[in-house]
């Protein structure tokens, strides 16, 4: 079977494995009291040893990008900023009350929505208030997402002064036809400007988000986009598969499936992108991510220090991730929790002095065991099976791995599994082999997850 046939065979719905078990298998039995107890226990264990990762969700956008499946709120009214900042700070104070010592912040990521919807002044207000109650780890990593159309020099300079050195700009595609379809009209000049401002300010890492599989996208248009943006030498590239989930994201119903590339054409788009990245000197980090040789992700990959969480790949391996804001997800090593997805219910919980937990999951030993194998594959491309949970390994996981080995995605030597070159392109599928929740859950998988390519 050639590479194109393999990619077609395994182009099936699968999670991106920023967590395991994945969010659709969480439930509402995770009550606030259980989460508080788990957070407190894990904070005591991990804060002094590793520090805390902080994700802050800033949901507002001025216009609707139709491809987007993120939790967002469209508004042209910027008076919404301050009430939201105050709510997030009240949530932070609730967590401070659970801590027995000052939190050591190792990592921060501002996501959205559009974080740069917020004024520099309000972002500074939010962050300095948090910093006043915390200690900044000496090896901290601070990053934020910016829209090239509304990120200003003032945004970049204000966040730089607070320690931010990484910025990610959503580029997606430069083709005017594609931009019109996804309602993201974004001149290349804007991307050039914000990239230049970031570098002039002193940012050491600039990432571009690009998407393949968008409506009306074709190989000639994508090739032109890639040459245009790679000439700007972003330090990192996130090359995402467009996730067509109109049953979950209503805005995607504004175009039809007939407007999308066929499966075989989408695979050509991915293959083209990867070839061009390699030609420009980028290293394949793992699922969707590429970076230049000097980038810290590349160094972490070679040193086997990569980690993966809800913020994607990172080299700061913290076991405790705290999510603040509407729909944010927290990971307390042995438990997950997600905040309310609707602003109204989020605000109501905060006003009542309650953490806005909507659902979550307490992990058992089996969950932890298979999560580690998934992380090993996603981050290091290899994992070694041992004698723990032999029934599940021998009856479920190994048969799946044997099929993947027959197709050349993995190589099994004794008890150790290695990704092959083609397997690296299908990392989600190899991780899927370790996912016990996938057994007998094809309907749920079909309805919840995008395809692997």
C-alpha positions, 0 to 999 in steps of 0.5 A: 500500500503506498503512502497516499492509500495509507493516509486515505485508509487512516483518515478517520475520526480521532481525537487530537489527544491534548488529554486522555480520557478526552473531553467527550467522556467526561461527565457532570459528576465532577462536583465543585467540592471534589475538584477543590479537594483534588486541586488542593492535594495536587497543588501541594505536591507539584507547586514547589517542584514544577510550578503552575501552568496557567491558561486564560480564555478570552472569548471575545471576537469582533467578527465571526470566522466561520471555520472556527470551532472554539468557544467565542462570543462575537461583539463590537462592544468593548465595554464587555472587557472589564466585567470579564477581566473582573470575573476572571480575577474573582475566579483566580482569588477563589483558587488562591484561597485553596492554595497553602503557599504562593503559586509559582507560575511556570507557564501562561497562555492567553487563548480565545477568542481573540485575546487582542480584542482586549485593550493593552490596558485591560490585559495589563490589569488582568495579568499584573493582578495575578502576578501580585499574588504569585511568584514567577518561575525563573524558567517561565514561558509566556505566550499569547494568541494575536489576530494580525488585524487588531494586534497593535505595537502597544499590545506587543510592547505591553505584554513584552514588559510583563515577560511574554516572549512568544506570540502566535498569529492566526494566518490560516490562508492568504487566498482571497476566495478562501478568506471570503468563505471563512469570513477572515479578510486578512491582508498579508501586509498585516501579517508582515507588520505584526511579525516585524513589530514582534521582532522589533519589540524583542519576541524570540518566537513567532508562530503562525497558525495555518489550516489545510482543508478549508472551503475552496482551498486548492494546492496552487493557492496553498502553495502560494500562501506557504511561500509567502508566509514562510518567507517571513521565517516564523519560528514555529508553524501549526498546520492544522487540519480543518475540523468540519463539525457543523453539528457542533459549530453552526457557523460552518453551515454557511458553506456546504461539504461540496465546497470542501476539498475531497479526502484525497485532495485534502491529503495532497494539501497536507503532503504539499505543506509538509514537503514545503516546510521541510524545504524551508528547514522546518523540523516535524515536531509531532501532531500538526507542529513544525519549528526551525532548528533553533526553536526550543520545541526542537531542542525539547524533542531531541532531549525527550523533554516534550510535553503535551497538554490543552495548550498543545506542545510545550517544553515546560512539563508541569503536572498542574494546569489551571484554566481560568475563564469561560470554557477553560479546562484544568488538569490536576494530574489525576483529574480534569475539570472544565468551566461553564461554556456559556458566559451567562452561567459562568458569570452567575457562578462567579457572582455566587462565589462558586468555581464555575465547574461544569464537568470533569473526570477523576482518573483511575490507575488505568486512565493514568497508565494509558494516558502516559503511553499516549503522551509517550507516542505523541511527544517522543514517538516511542513507548514501552509496554510493561506488565500492568493491565495485561488484559487490556494491553493484550486483548485491545492495544496489541491487536491494534498495534499489530495492524498498524505495524503491518501497514508500516505505521509503527515498528514493535521491537519486544515490548517497545513501540516506535513510530515510523516516518509514515506513522509520524504523519498519523500520530493521532491514529497510533495514539488511538490504539491506546485509547480504551474509551474508543472500544465500541464507541464508534458512533460517539467518535464519529460525532465528536472528533474531526478526521485525522487528516 
